[in-house]
Amino acid sequence: MLAPVADGIDPGTGVIGYPLSDLQCPTTVDDGNCLPTPYVGWNSYLNDDSNPAWDFGTTAELLGLIIDGVVYRDIDGNGNITASKLAD
């Protein structure tokens, strides 16, 4: 499990920390209801079938990686990845 990163920019490393709520907010890559996130441009990542590689889910979820129609994400915040079939 990754260690939490504080919100803001670490001047020593340049690493940017985002609050969990900001990372969960977008349900699309350019969701105007949310603050800017590191997901800008992620809609350009496509799989071999030219479909999006990322599923943004709901405002309660982090985005998930789509592989062969299955979304992989930590759906319950326990640090473990869960696989679920992509909704049609």
Phi, psi and omega per residue, in radians:
M1 nan 2.416 3.130
L2 -1.324 2.549 3.065
A3 -1.296 2.519 3.109
P4 -1.099 2.570 3.074
V5 -1.965 2.357 3.130
A6 -1.149 2.665 3.084
D7 -1.120 2.514 3.088
G8 1.853 -2.952 -3.099
I9 -1.899 2.261 3.055
D10 -1.404 1.985 -3.073
P11 -1.116 -0.415 -3.137
G12 -1.335 -0.593 -3.063
T13 -2.015 -0.350 -3.061
G14 1.402 0.059 3.130
V15 -1.197 2.354 -3.140
I16 -1.806 2.244 3.071
G17 -1.826 2.405 3.123
Y18 -2.085 2.475 3.009
P19 -1.103 2.546 3.137
L20 -0.950 -0.700 -3.123
S21 -1.087 -0.591 3.100
D22 -1.229 -0.606 3.135
L23 -1.316 -0.480 3.121
Q24 -1.473 -0.397 -2.997
C25 -1.020 -0.881 -3.018
P26 -1.172 2.332 3.006
T27 -1.859 -0.040 2.979
T28 -2.509 2.870 -3.091
V29 -1.115 -0.513 -3.096
D30 -2.064 0.701 -3.099
D31 -1.101 1.929 -3.103
G32 -1.233 -0.166 3.129
N33 -1.507 -0.028 -3.037
C34 -2.139 2.751 3.030
L35 -1.199 2.767 3.090
P36 -1.018 2.464 -3.136
T37 -2.235 3.052 3.087
P38 -1.263 0.034 -3.077
Y39 -1.452 0.018 -3.121
V40 -0.999 2.212 3.130
G41 1.515 -0.098 -3.086
W42 -1.204 -0.295 3.102
N43 -1.222 -0.200 3.123
S44 -1.457 -0.175 3.093
Y45 -1.400 2.021 -3.095
L46 -2.066 2.682 3.057
N47 -1.515 -3.031 -3.097
D48 -1.108 -0.357 3.115
D49 -1.649 0.200 -3.113
S50 1.097 0.478 3.038
N51 -1.783 2.741 -3.141
P52 -0.993 2.482 3.125
A53 -1.520 -0.229 -3.070
W54 -2.139 2.449 3.038
D55 -1.970 2.124 -3.077
F56 -1.447 -0.223 3.044
G57 1.068 -2.500 -3.114
T58 -1.837 3.071 3.122
T59 -1.254 -0.050 3.080
A60 -1.793 0.021 -3.066
E61 -2.124 2.671 2.917
L62 -1.440 2.804 -3.133
L63 -1.170 2.746 -3.108
G64 -2.193 2.631 3.100
L65 -1.485 2.297 -3.137
I66 -1.740 2.144 3.081
I67 -2.318 2.088 3.126
D68 0.889 0.775 3.072
G69 1.349 0.142 3.117
V70 -2.022 2.336 3.124
V71 -1.707 2.257 3.119
Y72 -1.938 2.058 3.110
R73 -2.788 2.845 3.025
D74 -1.485 1.747 -3.024
I75 -1.465 -0.298 -3.078
D76 -2.126 0.145 3.067
G77 1.290 0.285 -3.117
N78 -1.589 0.015 3.130
G79 1.560 -0.041 3.114
N80 -1.859 2.462 3.125
I81 -1.368 2.379 3.074
T82 -2.042 2.417 3.098
A83 -1.744 2.339 3.072
S84 -2.497 2.506 -3.127
K85 -1.110 2.388 3.114
L86 -1.142 2.284 3.098
A87 -1.175 2.458 3.138
D88 -1.293 nan nan
